[in-house]
Amino acid sequence: MNDHKIRCAVCKKRPHGIAEYVEASIGHLLDSVDDYITQEEGTFNPSNNLFTCTDCYVKIGMPSGRNGWRPRGFYFQSADGTWCVWDKRIGDIERRDPRVYG
């Protein structure tokens, strides 16, 4: 696992801020919500610590693949409504790198 905080690739929320995952981690008797994401969430990508929460997964069109689907970067909606991906994590989202966030 890397040093980046676990968060949704679309809404950028941390798992402890999403009720669905808090409740699920309690139901699975895990030590933390992050543990639930890393062990049970099918969209979790350990190479970048990103996952896609259920609402966002639906919002981006429920992508799939032969071996499942995992986000390769942060997803943004362009002015014309199409979804784009920024496939590199330049700092963590709290840092608000101006090269990414303007």
C-alpha positions as CSV (number, residue, x, y, z in Angstrom):
1,M,0.0,0.0,0.0
2,N,1.2,3.6,-0.6
3,D,1.2,6.7,1.5
4,H,-1.9,8.3,0.0
5,K,-5.1,8.4,2.0
6,I,-7.9,6.1,0.9
7,R,-10.7,8.1,-0.9
8,C,-13.3,7.9,-3.6
9,A,-11.8,8.6,-7.1
10,V,-14.9,10.8,-8.0
11,C,-16.3,12.7,-5.0
12,K,-12.9,12.5,-3.2
13,K,-14.6,11.6,0.1
14,R,-12.8,9.5,2.7
15,P,-14.6,6.2,3.6
16,H,-15.3,7.3,7.2
17,G,-17.4,10.1,5.7
18,I,-19.7,7.8,3.8
19,A,-22.4,6.2,6.0
20,E,-22.7,3.1,3.8
21,Y,-19.1,2.1,4.5
22,V,-19.2,3.0,8.2
23,E,-22.2,0.8,8.7
24,A,-20.7,-2.0,6.6
25,S,-17.4,-1.9,8.6
26,I,-19.3,-2.3,11.8
27,G,-21.3,-5.2,10.4
28,H,-18.1,-6.9,9.3
29,L,-16.5,-6.3,12.8
30,L,-13.5,-4.7,11.3
31,D,-11.2,-2.3,13.1
32,S,-11.7,0.6,10.7
33,V,-13.7,1.8,7.7
34,D,-10.4,1.8,5.8
35,D,-10.0,-1.9,6.6
36,Y,-13.4,-2.5,5.1
37,I,-12.5,-0.7,1.9
38,T,-9.1,-2.6,1.5
39,Q,-10.6,-6.0,2.3
40,E,-14.2,-5.9,0.9
41,E,-14.6,-3.1,-1.7
42,G,-14.3,-4.4,-5.2
43,T,-13.3,-1.1,-6.8
44,F,-10.4,-0.5,-4.4
45,N,-7.1,0.0,-6.2
46,P,-4.1,-0.7,-3.8
47,S,-1.6,1.0,-6.2
48,N,-3.2,4.4,-5.7
49,N,-5.5,3.9,-2.6
50,L,-8.6,5.0,-4.6
51,F,-12.0,3.3,-4.7
52,T,-15.3,4.4,-6.1
53,C,-18.2,4.8,-3.7
54,T,-21.6,3.3,-4.8
55,D,-23.2,6.6,-5.7
56,C,-20.1,7.7,-7.8
57,Y,-19.8,4.3,-9.4
58,V,-23.3,4.6,-10.7
59,K,-22.7,8.3,-11.7
60,I,-19.7,7.4,-14.0
61,G,-21.7,4.6,-15.7
62,M,-20.8,1.5,-13.6
63,P,-17.6,0.6,-15.6
64,S,-16.6,-3.1,-15.7
65,G,-14.0,-5.3,-17.1
66,R,-13.0,-9.0,-17.5
67,N,-11.2,-8.9,-14.2
68,G,-13.3,-6.3,-12.5
69,W,-12.7,-2.5,-12.5
70,R,-10.6,-0.3,-10.4
71,P,-10.0,3.5,-10.7
72,R,-6.6,4.4,-12.1
73,G,-6.9,8.0,-11.0
74,F,-9.2,10.8,-10.1
75,Y,-12.3,11.3,-12.2
76,F,-13.6,14.7,-13.3
77,Q,-16.6,15.7,-15.5
78,S,-15.7,18.0,-18.3
79,A,-17.8,21.0,-19.5
80,D,-19.4,18.8,-22.2
81,G,-20.4,16.2,-19.6
82,T,-17.9,13.5,-20.5
83,W,-15.9,11.8,-17.7
84,C,-12.1,12.3,-17.7
85,V,-9.4,10.7,-15.6
86,W,-6.3,12.3,-14.1
87,D,-4.1,9.2,-13.8
88,K,-1.4,10.6,-11.5
89,R,-1.7,11.5,-7.9
90,I,0.2,14.7,-7.5
91,G,0.1,15.1,-3.7
92,D,-2.9,14.2,-1.8
93,I,-6.2,16.0,-2.3
94,E,-5.9,18.1,0.9
95,R,-2.8,19.8,-0.5
96,R,-4.8,21.2,-3.4
97,D,-1.9,21.2,-5.8
98,P,-2.4,24.2,-8.2
99,R,-1.2,22.2,-11.2
100,V,-4.2,20.0,-10.7
101,Y,-6.8,22.2,-9.1
102,G,-6.0,25.6,-10.7
